[in-house]
Amino acid sequence: MIKKSGLYLLILLCFNVFGAEKFPNLLFLKDKQESPVANLDAVKWLSGHWRGQKFGGIIEACGHLR
């Protein structure tokens, strides 16, 4: 049990250490910096009915943003 927990901790540590270098497009807040005000206006164009071919069949998705 302790060995398994240690392995999980090591894996999480590796993701934490190397994650910022592998994904340069991620933005992080600085210490004590508040997150900006956000709303759904930036993704409003995604609302509606979507249909496409994937996974060997037809995929449909319906989403509405208010």
mmCIF file as Biopython writes it, N, C-alpha, C and O atoms, coordinates in Angstrom:
data_model
#
loop_
_atom_site.group_PDB
_atom_site.id
_atom_site.type_symbol
_atom_site.label_atom_id
_atom_site.label_alt_id
_atom_site.label_comp_id
_atom_site.label_asym_id
_atom_site.label_entity_id
_atom_site.label_seq_id
_atom_site.pdbx_PDB_ins_code
_atom_site.Cartn_x
_atom_site.Cartn_y
_atom_site.Cartn_z
_atom_site.occupancy
_atom_site.B_iso_or_equiv
_atom_site.auth_seq_id
_atom_site.auth_asym_id
_atom_site.pdbx_PDB_model_num
ATOM 1   N N  . MET A ? 1  ? 0.818   -1.190 0.000   1.0 0.0 1  A 1 
ATOM 2   C CA . MET A ? 1  ? 0.000   0.000  0.000   1.0 0.0 1  A 1 
ATOM 3   C C  . MET A ? 1  ? 0.865   1.258  0.000   1.0 0.0 1  A 1 
ATOM 4   O O  . MET A ? 1  ? 0.583   2.205  -0.735  1.0 0.0 1  A 1 
ATOM 5   N N  . ILE A ? 2  ? 1.914   1.272  0.820   1.0 0.0 2  A 1 
ATOM 6   C CA . ILE A ? 2  ? 2.785   2.438  0.892   1.0 0.0 2  A 1 
ATOM 7   C C  . ILE A ? 2  ? 3.557   2.603  -0.419  1.0 0.0 2  A 1 
ATOM 8   O O  . ILE A ? 2  ? 3.757   3.725  -0.885  1.0 0.0 2  A 1 
ATOM 9   N N  . LYS A ? 3  ? 3.987   1.498  -1.009  1.0 0.0 3  A 1 
ATOM 10  C CA . LYS A ? 3  ? 4.718   1.581  -2.269  1.0 0.0 3  A 1 
ATOM 11  C C  . LYS A ? 3  ? 3.821   2.133  -3.377  1.0 0.0 3  A 1 
ATOM 12  O O  . LYS A ? 3  ? 4.261   2.943  -4.193  1.0 0.0 3  A 1 
ATOM 13  N N  . LYS A ? 4  ? 2.568   1.692  -3.399  1.0 0.0 4  A 1 
ATOM 14  C CA . LYS A ? 4  ? 1.639   2.170  -4.412  1.0 0.0 4  A 1 
ATOM 15  C C  . LYS A ? 4  ? 1.363   3.668  -4.225  1.0 0.0 4  A 1 
ATOM 16  O O  . LYS A ? 4  ? 1.309   4.416  -5.201  1.0 0.0 4  A 1 
ATOM 17  N N  . SER A ? 5  ? 1.192   4.096  -2.989  1.0 0.0 5  A 1 
ATOM 18  C CA . SER A ? 5  ? 0.962   5.515  -2.716  1.0 0.0 5  A 1 
ATOM 19  C C  . SER A ? 5  ? 2.182   6.345  -3.097  1.0 0.0 5  A 1 
ATOM 20  O O  . SER A ? 5  ? 2.041   7.442  -3.638  1.0 0.0 5  A 1 
ATOM 21  N N  . GLY A ? 6  ? 3.362   5.838  -2.823  1.0 0.0 6  A 1 
ATOM 22  C CA . GLY A ? 6  ? 4.586   6.531  -3.195  1.0 0.0 6  A 1 
ATOM 23  C C  . GLY A ? 6  ? 4.721   6.667  -4.702  1.0 0.0 6  A 1 
ATOM 24  O O  . GLY A ? 6  ? 5.172   7.698  -5.201  1.0 0.0 6  A 1 
ATOM 25  N N  . LEU A ? 7  ? 4.331   5.630  -5.422  1.0 0.0 7  A 1 
ATOM 26  C CA . LEU A ? 7  ? 4.379   5.672  -6.885  1.0 0.0 7  A 1 
ATOM 27  C C  . LEU A ? 7  ? 3.413   6.718  -7.428  1.0 0.0 7  A 1 
ATOM 28  O O  . LEU A ? 7  ? 3.763   7.476  -8.333  1.0 0.0 7  A 1 
ATOM 29  N N  . TYR A ? 8  ? 2.205   6.764  -6.881  1.0 0.0 8  A 1 
ATOM 30  C CA . TYR A ? 8  ? 1.230   7.777  -7.306  1.0 0.0 8  A 1 
ATOM 31  C C  . TYR A ? 8  ? 1.737   9.182  -7.024  1.0 0.0 8  A 1 
ATOM 32  O O  . TYR A ? 8  ? 1.577   10.083 -7.848  1.0 0.0 8  A 1 
ATOM 33  N N  . LEU A ? 9  ? 2.340   9.366  -5.873  1.0 0.0 9  A 1 
ATOM 34  C CA . LEU A ? 9  ? 2.890   10.670 -5.515  1.0 0.0 9  A 1 
ATOM 35  C C  . LEU A ? 9  ? 4.006   11.064 -6.473  1.0 0.0 9  A 1 
ATOM 36  O O  . LEU A ? 9  ? 4.090   12.222 -6.884  1.0 0.0 9  A 1 
ATOM 37  N N  . LEU A ? 10 ? 4.853   10.126 -6.828  1.0 0.0 10 A 1 
ATOM 38  C CA . LEU A ? 10 ? 5.940   10.394 -7.773  1.0 0.0 10 A 1 
ATOM 39  C C  . LEU A ? 10 ? 5.394   10.776 -9.147  1.0 0.0 10 A 1 
ATOM 40  O O  . LEU A ? 10 ? 5.904   11.698 -9.783  1.0 0.0 10 A 1 
ATOM 41  N N  . ILE A ? 11 ? 4.373   10.079 -9.600  1.0 0.0 11 A 1 
ATOM 42  C CA . ILE A ? 11 ? 3.768   10.392 -10.894 1.0 0.0 11 A 1 
ATOM 43  C C  . ILE A ? 11 ? 3.162   11.793 -10.872 1.0 0.0 11 A 1 
ATOM 44  O O  . ILE A ? 11 ? 3.357   12.564 -11.811 1.0 0.0 11 A 1 
ATOM 45  N N  . LEU A ? 12 ? 2.433   12.128 -9.819  1.0 0.0 12 A 1 
ATOM 46  C CA . LEU A ? 12 ? 1.844   13.459 -9.713  1.0 0.0 12 A 1 
ATOM 47  C C  . LEU A ? 12 ? 2.916   14.538 -9.663  1.0 0.0 12 A 1 
ATOM 48  O O  . LEU A ? 12 ? 2.750   15.605 -10.256 1.0 0.0 12 A 1 
ATOM 49  N N  . LEU A ? 13 ? 4.004   14.273 -8.967  1.0 0.0 13 A 1 
ATOM 50  C CA . LEU A ? 13 ? 5.100   15.223 -8.898  1.0 0.0 13 A 1 
ATOM 51  C C  . LEU A ? 13 ? 5.712   15.445 -10.275 1.0 0.0 13 A 1 
ATOM 52  O O  . LEU A ? 13 ? 6.040   16.578 -10.628 1.0 0.0 13 A 1 
ATOM 53  N N  . CYS A ? 14 ? 5.868   14.395 -11.046 1.0 0.0 14 A 1 
ATOM 54  C CA . CYS A ? 14 ? 6.418   14.529 -12.399 1.0 0.0 14 A 1 
ATOM 55  C C  . CYS A ? 14 ? 5.505   15.368 -13.280 1.0 0.0 14 A 1 
ATOM 56  O O  . CYS A ? 14 ? 5.991   16.192 -14.056 1.0 0.0 14 A 1 
ATOM 57  N N  . PHE A ? 15 ? 4.187   15.176 -13.176 1.0 0.0 15 A 1 
ATOM 58  C CA . PHE A ? 15 ? 3.257   15.991 -13.957 1.0 0.0 15 A 1 
ATOM 59  C C  . PHE A ? 15 ? 3.354   17.450 -13.535 1.0 0.0 15 A 1 
ATOM 60  O O  . PHE A ? 15 ? 3.283   18.347 -14.375 1.0 0.0 15 A 1 
ATOM 61  N N  . ASN A ? 16 ? 3.515   17.689 -12.252 1.0 0.0 16 A 1 
ATOM 62  C CA . ASN A ? 16 ? 3.598   19.054 -11.753 1.0 0.0 16 A 1 
ATOM 63  C C  . ASN A ? 16 ? 4.883   19.733 -12.216 1.0 0.0 16 A 1 
ATOM 64  O O  . ASN A ? 16 ? 4.856   20.901 -12.606 1.0 0.0 16 A 1 
ATOM 65  N N  . VAL A ? 17 ? 5.988   19.033 -12.180 1.0 0.0 17 A 1 
ATOM 66  C CA . VAL A ? 17 ? 7.281   19.613 -12.529 1.0 0.0 17 A 1 
ATOM 67  C C  . VAL A ? 17 ? 7.398   19.839 -14.035 1.0 0.0 17 A 1 
ATOM 68  O O  . VAL A ? 17 ? 7.839   20.902 -14.470 1.0 0.0 17 A 1 
ATOM 69  N N  . PHE A ? 18 ? 7.012   18.862 -14.819 1.0 0.0 18 A 1 
ATOM 70  C CA . PHE A ? 18 ? 7.203   18.943 -16.262 1.0 0.0 18 A 1 
ATOM 71  C C  . PHE A ? 18 ? 6.007   19.507 -17.018 1.0 0.0 18 A 1 
ATOM 72  O O  . PHE A ? 18 ? 6.125   19.800 -18.208 1.0 0.0 18 A 1 
ATOM 73  N N  . GLY A ? 19 ? 4.866   19.666 -16.368 1.0 0.0 19 A 1 
ATOM 74  C CA . GLY A ? 19 ? 3.654   20.114 -17.040 1.0 0.0 19 A 1 
ATOM 75  C C  . GLY A ? 19 ? 3.753   21.503 -17.628 1.0 0.0 19 A 1 
ATOM 76  O O  . GLY A ? 19 ? 3.272   21.734 -18.738 1.0 0.0 19 A 1 
ATOM 77  N N  . ALA A ? 20 ? 4.366   22.438 -16.913 1.0 0.0 20 A 1 
ATOM 78  C CA . ALA A ? 20 ? 4.456   23.813 -17.392 1.0 0.0 20 A 1 
ATOM 79  C C  . ALA A ? 20 ? 5.357   23.921 -18.617 1.0 0.0 20 A 1 
ATOM 80  O O  . ALA A ? 20 ? 5.128   24.766 -19.482 1.0 0.0 20 A 1 
ATOM 81  N N  . GLU A ? 21 ? 6.369   23.081 -18.696 1.0 0.0 21 A 1 
ATOM 82  C CA . GLU A ? 21 ? 7.270   23.127 -19.847 1.0 0.0 21 A 1 
ATOM 83  C C  . GLU A ? 21 ? 6.656   22.479 -21.084 1.0 0.0 21 A 1 
ATOM 84  O O  . GLU A ? 21 ? 6.936   22.910 -22.203 1.0 0.0 21 A 1 
ATOM 85  N N  . LYS A ? 22 ? 5.838   21.468 -20.908 1.0 0.0 22 A 1 
ATOM 86  C CA . LYS A ? 22 ? 5.262   20.742 -22.038 1.0 0.0 22 A 1 
ATOM 87  C C  . LYS A ? 22 ? 4.051   21.459 -22.640 1.0 0.0 22 A 1 
ATOM 88  O O  . LYS A ? 22 ? 3.722   21.256 -23.808 1.0 0.0 22 A 1 
ATOM 89  N N  . PHE A ? 23 ? 3.390   22.296 -21.836 1.0 0.0 23 A 1 
ATOM 90  C CA . PHE A ? 23 ? 2.177   22.964 -22.292 1.0 0.0 23 A 1 
ATOM 91  C C  . PHE A ? 23 ? 2.340   24.473 -22.132 1.0 0.0 23 A 1 
ATOM 92  O O  . PHE A ? 23 ? 1.825   25.046 -21.172 1.0 0.0 23 A 1 
ATOM 93  N N  . PRO A ? 24 ? 3.041   25.120 -23.047 1.0 0.0 24 A 1 
ATOM 94  C CA . PRO A ? 24 ? 3.317   26.547 -22.885 1.0 0.0 24 A 1 
ATOM 95  C C  . PRO A ? 24 ? 2.081   27.437 -23.024 1.0 0.0 24 A 1 
ATOM 96  O O  . PRO A ? 24 ? 2.128   28.604 -22.634 1.0 0.0 24 A 1 
ATOM 97  N N  . ASN A ? 25 ? 0.987   26.922 -23.566 1.0 0.0 25 A 1 
ATOM 98  C CA . ASN A ? 25 ? -0.206  27.745 -23.753 1.0 0.0 25 A 1 
ATOM 99  C C  . ASN A ? 25 ? -1.078  27.832 -22.511 1.0 0.0 25 A 1 
ATOM 100 O O  . ASN A ? 25 ? -2.064  28.569 -22.504 1.0 0.0 25 A 1 
ATOM 101 N N  . LEU A ? 26 ? -0.739  27.102 -21.469 1.0 0.0 26 A 1 
ATOM 102 C CA . LEU A ? 26 ? -1.486  27.191 -20.222 1.0 0.0 26 A 1 
ATOM 103 C C  . LEU A ? 26 ? -1.069  28.443 -19.469 1.0 0.0 26 A 1 
ATOM 104 O O  . LEU A ? 26 ? 0.116   28.763 -19.380 1.0 0.0 26 A 1 
ATOM 105 N N  . LEU A ? 27 ? -2.044  29.140 -18.933 1.0 0.0 27 A 1 
ATOM 106 C CA . LEU A ? 27 ? -1.769  30.328 -18.146 1.0 0.0 27 A 1 
ATOM 107 C C  . LEU A ? 27 ? -2.040  30.030 -16.684 1.0 0.0 27 A 1 
ATOM 108 O O  . LEU A ? 27 ? -3.024  29.368 -16.354 1.0 0.0 27 A 1 
ATOM 109 N N  . PHE A ? 28 ? -1.186  30.509 -15.818 1.0 0.0 28 A 1 
ATOM 110 C CA . PHE A ? 28 ? -1.337  30.298 -14.389 1.0 0.0 28 A 1 
ATOM 111 C C  . PHE A ? 28 ? -1.404  31.645 -13.694 1.0 0.0 28 A 1 
ATOM 112 O O  . PHE A ? 28 ? -0.716  32.588 -14.083 1.0 0.0 28 A 1 
ATOM 113 N N  . LEU A ? 29 ? -2.233  31.733 -12.666 1.0 0.0 29 A 1 
ATOM 114 C CA . LEU A ? 29 ? -2.296  32.951 -11.868 1.0 0.0 29 A 1 
ATOM 115 C C  . LEU A ? 29 ? -1.108  33.007 -10.928 1.0 0.0 29 A 1 
ATOM 116 O O  . LEU A ? 29 ? -0.633  31.980 -10.443 1.0 0.0 29 A 1 
ATOM 117 N N  . LYS A ? 30 ? -0.638  34.202 -10.681 1.0 0.0 30 A 1 
ATOM 118 C CA . LYS A ? 30 ? 0.444   34.374 -9.714  1.0 0.0 30 A 1 
ATOM 119 C C  . LYS A ? 30 ? -0.144  34.308 -8.313  1.0 0.0 30 A 1 
ATOM 120 O O  . LYS A ? 30 ? -1.362  34.353 -8.144  1.0 0.0 30 A 1 
ATOM 121 N N  . ASP A ? 31 ? 0.708   34.202 -7.320  1.0 0.0 31 A 1 
ATOM 122 C CA . ASP A ? 31 ? 0.250   34.133 -5.935  1.0 0.0 31 A 1 
ATOM 123 C C  . ASP A ? 31 ? -0.616  35.335 -5.590  1.0 0.0 31 A 1 
ATOM 124 O O  . ASP A ? 31 ? -0.259  36.476 -5.883  1.0 0.0 31 A 1 
ATOM 125 N N  . LYS A ? 32 ? -1.734  35.073 -4.979  1.0 0.0 32 A 1 
ATOM 126 C CA . LYS A ? 32 ? -2.694  36.083 -4.518  1.0 0.0 32 A 1 
ATOM 127 C C  . LYS A ? 32 ? -3.286  36.920 -5.648  1.0 0.0 32 A 1 
ATOM 128 O O  . LYS A ? 32 ? -3.838  37.990 -5.392  1.0 0.0 32 A 1 
ATOM 129 N N  . GLN A ? 33 ? -3.183  36.454 -6.892  1.0 0.0 33 A 1 
ATOM 130 C CA . GLN A ? 33 ? -3.798  37.137 -8.029  1.0 0.0 33 A 1 
ATOM 131 C C  . GLN A ? 33 ? -5.209  36.591 -8.209  1.0 0.0 33 A 1 
ATOM 132 O O  . GLN A ? 33 ? -5.412  35.377 -8.216  1.0 0.0 33 A 1 
ATOM 133 N N  . GLU A ? 34 ? -6.182  37.484 -8.356  1.0 0.0 34 A 1 
ATOM 134 C CA . GLU A ? 34 ? -7.567  37.060 -8.515  1.0 0.0 34 A 1 
ATOM 135 C C  . GLU A ? 34 ? -7.830  36.688 -9.969  1.0 0.0 34 A 1 
ATOM 136 O O  . GLU A ? 34 ? -7.233  37.250 -10.886 1.0 0.0 34 A 1 
ATOM 137 N N  . SER A ? 35 ? -8.721  35.745 -10.160 1.0 0.0 35 A 1 
ATOM 138 C CA . SER A ? 35 ? -9.065  35.350 -11.525 1.0 0.0 35 A 1 
ATOM 139 C C  . SER A ? 35 ? -9.939  36.428 -12.163 1.0 0.0 35 A 1 
ATOM 140 O O  . SER A ? 35 ? -10.720 37.083 -11.473 1.0 0.0 35 A 1 
ATOM 141 N N  . PRO A ? 36 ? -9.812  36.613 -13.474 1.0 0.0 36 A 1 
ATOM 142 C CA . PRO A ? 36 ? -10.605 37.638 -14.151 1.0 0.0 36 A 1 
ATOM 143 C C  . PRO A ? 36 ? -12.080 37.245 -14.212 1.0 0.0 36 A 1 
ATOM 144 O O  . PRO A ? 36 ? -12.432 36.071 -14.094 1.0 0.0 36 A 1 
ATOM 145 N N  . VAL A ? 37 ? -12.922 38.239 -14.397 1.0 0.0 37 A 1 
ATOM 146 C CA . VAL A ? 37 ? -14.354 37.999 -14.545 1.0 0.0 37 A 1 
ATOM 147 C C  . VAL A ? 37 ? -14.580 37.246 -15.855 1.0 0.0 37 A 1 
ATOM 148 O O  . VAL A ? 37 ? -14.023 37.610 -16.891 1.0 0.0 37 A 1 
ATOM 149 N N  . ALA A ? 38 ? -15.390 36.212 -15.805 1.0 0.0 38 A 1 
ATOM 150 C CA . ALA A ? 38 ? -15.627 35.393 -17.000 1.0 0.0 38 A 1 
ATOM 151 C C  . ALA A ? 38 ? -17.120 35.231 -17.231 1.0 0.0 38 A 1 
ATOM 152 O O  . ALA A ? 38 ? -17.919 35.285 -16.297 1.0 0.0 38 A 1 
ATOM 153 N N  . ASN A ? 39 ? -17.477 35.033 -18.481 1.0 0.0 39 A 1 
ATOM 154 C CA . ASN A ? 39 ? -18.865 34.714 -18.838 1.0 0.0 39 A 1 
ATOM 155 C C  . ASN A ? 39 ? -18.842 33.832 -20.084 1.0 0.0 39 A 1 
ATOM 156 O O  . ASN A ? 39 ? -17.778 33.527 -20.623 1.0 0.0 39 A 1 
ATOM 157 N N  . LEU A ? 40 ? -20.004 33.435 -20.524 1.0 0.0 40 A 1 
ATOM 158 C CA . LEU A ? 40 ? -20.092 32.497 -21.651 1.0 0.0 40 A 1 
ATOM 159 C C  . LEU A ? 40 ? -20.190 33.176 -23.013 1.0 0.0 40 A 1 
ATOM 160 O O  . LEU A ? 40 ? -20.413 32.494 -24.013 1.0 0.0 40 A 1 
ATOM 161 N N  . ASP A ? 41 ? -20.033 34.484 -23.083 1.0 0.0 41 A 1 
ATOM 162 C CA . ASP A ? 41 ? -20.126 35.180 -24.367 1.0 0.0 41 A 1 
ATOM 163 C C  . ASP A ? 41 ? -19.044 34.726 -25.353 1.0 0.0 41 A 1 
ATOM 164 O O  . ASP A ? 41 ? -19.268 34.742 -26.564 1.0 0.0 41 A 1 
ATOM 165 N N  . ALA A ? 42 ? -17.891 34.329 -24.853 1.0 0.0 42 A 1 
ATOM 166 C CA . ALA A ? 42 ? -16.790 33.920 -25.729 1.0 0.0 42 A 1 
ATOM 167 C C  . ALA A ? 42 ? -17.091 32.614 -26.463 1.0 0.0 42 A 1 
ATOM 168 O O  . ALA A ? 42 ? -16.513 32.361 -27.520 1.0 0.0 42 A 1 
ATOM 169 N N  . VAL A ? 43 ? -17.978 31.785 -25.927 1.0 0.0 43 A 1 
ATOM 170 C CA . VAL A ? 43 ? -18.292 30.507 -26.559 1.0 0.0 43 A 1 
ATOM 171 C C  . VAL A ? 43 ? -19.748 30.412 -26.992 1.0 0.0 43 A 1 
ATOM 172 O O  . VAL A ? 43 ? -20.262 29.316 -27.216 1.0 0.0 43 A 1 
ATOM 173 N N  . LYS A ? 44 ? -20.405 31.542 -27.109 1.0 0.0 44 A 1 
ATOM 174 C CA . LYS A ? 44 ? -21.812 31.562 -27.492 1.0 0.0 44 A 1 
ATOM 175 C C  . LYS A ? 44 ? -22.034 30.946 -28.886 1.0 0.0 44 A 1 
ATOM 176 O O  . LYS A ? 44 ? -23.096 30.388 -29.159 1.0 0.0 44 A 1 
ATOM 177 N N  . TRP A ? 45 ? -21.042 31.051 -29.744 1.0 0.0 45 A 1 
ATOM 178 C CA . TRP A ? 45 ? -21.166 30.515 -31.095 1.0 0.0 45 A 1 
ATOM 179 C C  . TRP A ? 45 ? -21.274 28.994 -31.106 1.0 0.0 45 A 1 
ATOM 180 O O  . TRP A ? 45 ? -21.650 28.415 -32.126 1.0 0.0 45 A 1 
ATOM 181 N N  . LEU A ? 46 ? -20.955 28.338 -30.000 1.0 0.0 46 A 1 
ATOM 182 C CA . LEU A ? 46 ? -21.043 26.879 -29.939 1.0 0.0 46 A 1 
ATOM 183 C C  . LEU A ? 46 ? -22.462 26.368 -29.748 1.0 0.0 46 A 1 
ATOM 184 O O  . LEU A ? 46 ? -22.723 25.187 -29.981 1.0 0.0 46 A 1 
ATOM 185 N N  . SER A ? 47 ? -23.380 27.222 -29.333 1.0 0.0 47 A 1 
ATOM 186 C CA . SER A ? 47 ? -24.736 26.754 -29.051 1.0 0.0 47 A 1 
ATOM 187 C C  . SER A ? 47 ? -25.439 26.358 -30.339 1.0 0.0 47 A 1 
ATOM 188 O O  . SER A ? 47 ? -25.164 26.905 -31.407 1.0 0.0 47 A 1 
ATOM 189 N N  . GLY A ? 48 ? -26.336 25.414 -30.225 1.0 0.0 48 A 1 
ATOM 190 C CA . GLY A ? 48 ? -27.088 24.956 -31.385 1.0 0.0 48 A 1 
ATOM 191 C C  . GLY A ? 48 ? -27.080 23.444 -31.501 1.0 0.0 48 A 1 
ATOM 192 O O  . GLY A ? 48 ? -26.844 22.736 -30.522 1.0 0.0 48 A 1 
ATOM 193 N N  . HIS A ? 49 ? -27.333 22.966 -32.681 1.0 0.0 49 A 1 
ATOM 194 C CA . HIS A ? 49 ? -27.415 21.536 -32.941 1.0 0.0 49 A 1 
ATOM 195 C C  . HIS A ? 49 ? -26.238 21.151 -33.825 1.0 0.0 49 A 1 
ATOM 196 O O  . HIS A ? 49 ? -26.055 21.700 -34.911 1.0 0.0 49 A 1 
ATOM 197 N N  . TRP A ? 50 ? -25.440 20.198 -33.342 1.0 0.0 50 A 1 
ATOM 198 C CA . TRP A ? 50 ? -24.259 19.757 -34.077 1.0 0.0 50 A 1 
ATOM 199 C C  . TRP A ? 50 ? -24.428 18.294 -34.464 1.0 0.0 50 A 1 
ATOM 200 O O  . TRP A ? 50 ? -24.919 17.480 -33.682 1.0 0.0 50 A 1 
ATOM 201 N N  . ARG A ? 51 ? -24.008 17.979 -35.694 1.0 0.0 51 A 1 
ATOM 202 C CA . ARG A ? 51 ? -24.125 16.617 -36.193 1.0 0.0 51 A 1 
ATOM 203 C C  . ARG A ? 51 ? -22.900 16.307 -37.046 1.0 0.0 51 A 1 
ATOM 204 O O  . ARG A ? 51 ? -22.482 17.114 -37.876 1.0 0.0 51 A 1 
ATOM 205 N N  . GLY A ? 52 ? -22.336 15.128 -36.827 1.0 0.0 52 A 1 
ATOM 206 C CA . GLY A ? 52 ? -21.161 14.754 -37.599 1.0 0.0 52 A 1 
ATOM 207 C C  . GLY A ? 52 ? -20.895 13.272 -37.505 1.0 0.0 52 A 1 
ATOM 208 O O  . GLY A ? 52 ? -21.531 12.562 -36.725 1.0 0.0 52 A 1 
ATOM 209 N N  . GLN A ? 53 ? -19.955 12.810 -38.300 1.0 0.0 53 A 1 
ATOM 210 C CA . GLN A ? 53 ? -19.624 11.396 -38.331 1.0 0.0 53 A 1 
ATOM 211 C C  . GLN A ? 53 ? -18.368 11.153 -37.502 1.0 0.0 53 A 1 
ATOM 212 O O  . GLN A ? 53 ? -17.340 11.792 -37.724 1.0 0.0 53 A 1 
ATOM 213 N N  . LYS A ? 54 ? -18.452 10.231 -36.550 1.0 0.0 54 A 1 
ATOM 214 C CA . LYS A ? 54 ? -17.321 9.898  -35.689 1.0 0.0 54 A 1 
ATOM 215 C C  . LYS A ? 54 ? -17.565 8.542  -35.050 1.0 0.0 54 A 1 
ATOM 216 O O  . LYS A ? 54 ? -18.716 8.154  -34.849 1.0 0.0 54 A 1 
ATOM 217 N N  . PHE A ? 55 ? -16.530 7.833  -34.734 1.0 0.0 55 A 1 
ATOM 218 C CA . PHE A ? 55 ? -16.600 6.543  -34.061 1.0 0.0 55 A 1 
ATOM 219 C C  . PHE A ? 55 ? -17.463 5.534  -34.815 1.0 0.0 55 A 1 
ATOM 220 O O  . PHE A ? 55 ? -18.129 4.706  -34.193 1.0 0.0 55 A 1 
ATOM 221 N N  . GLY A ? 56 ? -17.459 5.594  -36.130 1.0 0.0 56 A 1 
ATOM 222 C CA . GLY A ? 56 ? -18.187 4.646  -36.941 1.0 0.0 56 A 1 
ATOM 223 C C  . GLY A ? 56 ? -19.678 4.899  -37.013 1.0 0.0 56 A 1 
ATOM 224 O O  . GLY A ? 56 ? -20.427 3.995  -37.383 1.0 0.0 56 A 1 
ATOM 225 N N  . GLY A ? 57 ? -20.132 6.080  -36.678 1.0 0.0 57 A 1 
ATOM 226 C CA . GLY A ? 57 ? -21.556 6.390  -36.725 1.0 0.0 57 A 1 
ATOM 227 C C  . GLY A ? 57 ? -21.788 7.885  -36.767 1.0 0.0 57 A 1 
ATOM 228 O O  . GLY A ? 57 ? -20.852 8.671  -36.913 1.0 0.0 57 A 1 
ATOM 229 N N  . ILE A ? 58 ? -23.030 8.263  -36.639 1.0 0.0 58 A 1 
ATOM 230 C CA . ILE A ? 58 ? -23.409 9.680  -36.629 1.0 0.0 58 A 1 
ATOM 231 C C  . ILE A ? 58 ? -23.514 10.141 -35.182 1.0 0.0 58 A 1 
ATOM 232 O O  . ILE A ? 58 ? -24.167 9.497  -34.361 1.0 0.0 58 A 1 
ATOM 233 N N  . ILE A ? 59 ? -22.875 11.246 -34.879 1.0 0.0 59 A 1 
ATOM 234 C CA . ILE A ? 59 ? -22.892 11.837 -33.548 1.0 0.0 59 A 1 
ATOM 235 C C  . ILE A ? 59 ? -23.730 13.108 -33.603 1.0 0.0 59 A 1 
ATOM 236 O O  . ILE A ? 59 ? -23.554 13.938 -34.495 1.0 0.0 59 A 1 
ATOM 237 N N  . GLU A ? 60 ? -24.631 13.252 -32.655 1.0 0.0 60 A 1 
ATOM 238 C CA . GLU A ? 60 ? -25.440 14.467 -32.565 1.0 0.0 60 A 1 
ATOM 239 C C  . GLU A ? 60 ? -25.277 15.068 -31.182 1.0 0.0 60 A 1 
ATOM 240 O O  . GLU A ? 60 ? -25.220 14.349 -30.184 1.0 0.0 60 A 1 
ATOM 241 N N  . ALA A ? 61 ? -25.205 16.371 -31.127 1.0 0.0 61 A 1 
ATOM 242 C CA . ALA A ? 61 ? -25.128 17.072 -29.856 1.0 0.0 61 A 1 
ATOM 243 C C  . ALA A ? 61 ? -25.995 18.319 -29.934 1.0 0.0 61 A 1 
ATOM 244 O O  . ALA A ? 61 ? -26.009 19.022 -30.944 1.0 0.0 61 A 1 
ATOM 245 N N  . CYS A ? 62 ? -26.692 18.570 -28.886 1.0 0.0 62 A 1 
ATOM 246 C CA . CYS A ? 62 ? -27.549 19.743 -28.826 1.0 0.0 62 A 1 
ATOM 247 C C  . CYS A ? 62 ? -27.189 20.519 -27.579 1.0 0.0 62 A 1 
ATOM 248 O O  . CYS A ? 62 ? -27.213 19.971 -26.477 1.0 0.0 62 A 1 
ATOM 249 N N  . GLY A ? 63 ? -26.860 21.780 -27.737 1.0 0.0 63 A 1 
ATOM 250 C CA . GLY A ? 63 ? -26.504 22.597 -26.602 1.0 0.0 63 A 1 
ATOM 251 C C  . GLY A ? 63 ? -27.052 24.004 -26.762 1.0 0.0 63 A 1 
ATOM 252 O O  . GLY A ? 63 ? -27.045 24.569 -27.855 1.0 0.0 63 A 1 
ATOM 253 N N  . HIS A ? 64 ? -27.516 24.546 -25.681 1.0 0.0 64 A 1 
ATOM 254 C CA . HIS A ? 64 ? -28.079 25.895 -25.707 1.0 0.0 64 A 1 
ATOM 255 C C  . HIS A ? 64 ? -27.472 26.695 -24.578 1.0 0.0 64 A 1 
ATOM 256 O O  . HIS A ? 64 ? -27.497 26.274 -23.422 1.0 0.0 64 A 1 
ATOM 257 N N  . LEU A ? 65 ? -26.930 27.845 -24.915 1.0 0.0 65 A 1 
ATOM 258 C CA . LEU A ? 65 ? -26.401 28.756 -23.906 1.0 0.0 65 A 1 
ATOM 259 C C  . LEU A ? 65 ? -27.386 29.896 -23.750 1.0 0.0 65 A 1 
ATOM 260 O O  . LEU A ? 65 ? -27.854 30.468 -24.735 1.0 0.0 65 A 1 
ATOM 261 N N  . ARG A ? 66 ? -27.689 30.214 -22.539 1.0 0.0 66 A 1 
ATOM 262 C CA . ARG A ? 66 ? -28.637 31.323 -22.308 1.0 0.0 66 A 1 
ATOM 263 C C  . ARG A ? 66 ? -27.932 32.517 -21.800 1.0 0.0 66 A 1 
ATOM 264 O O  . ARG A ? 66 ? -28.561 33.545 -21.549 1.0 0.0 66 A 1 
#
